């Protein structure tokens, strides 16, 4: 179900409230540009500073606007298992095709704790569950043995891997098989990830360059090496620029230049510095997204 370029959607704000109109327009633009799926309420969507009502509303708006044209994987992660279950239950009722559940942050659970967390979430729903492994933000790393155990649970269907370990996709194929959906969580290394067994990317950069990101995956499927290398080379500076400060600061600034949202974020995140703005502008010019 999930493959190709899947956008980890930003959440637009205006006067510190969710800008629902901009969000709707942004999703329509993303679809017109070729995005193959969406993840609302992930890290890029500033889920840590959305209250429960906002979180659920953002998920609902995404599903309403998409109207089944592409699949929606609702961000439902929490470091509380009960809270994650509640968010997954809402996502299922709202009509999401799957739920993305991050490894619990701050608590630092053991591997057994990780297993039990995801087991309980999966057993609470019939939705496909995708594990989000991002050690740099959660400070816990799911090992291969735990992932292999979890993959035996019927509705644990795949993983968003942001571990930066490019040996893992091949190890997952060997241990679990090709039917376990592997999605990259790192734009910069998407090509080697695909080469090792991945089928797509839950992308930050796709917020800003959805057409180019989609075309990259299309070129991969066709094994059009020349086009693939050209697009990848053109995007590398943009990938780096999107993380010149904590995401989604650079992403929102880039989108403000394209007219899709304000650069506003919620504390403790703040608008990026002037030198970072220039890095983003330069990368967008190089990618052909804006003129000088």
Order of alpha helices (4+ residues) and beta strands (2+ residues): beta-beta-beta-alpha-beta-alpha-beta-alpha-beta-alpha-beta-alpha-alpha-beta-alpha-beta-alpha-beta-alpha-alpha-alpha-alpha
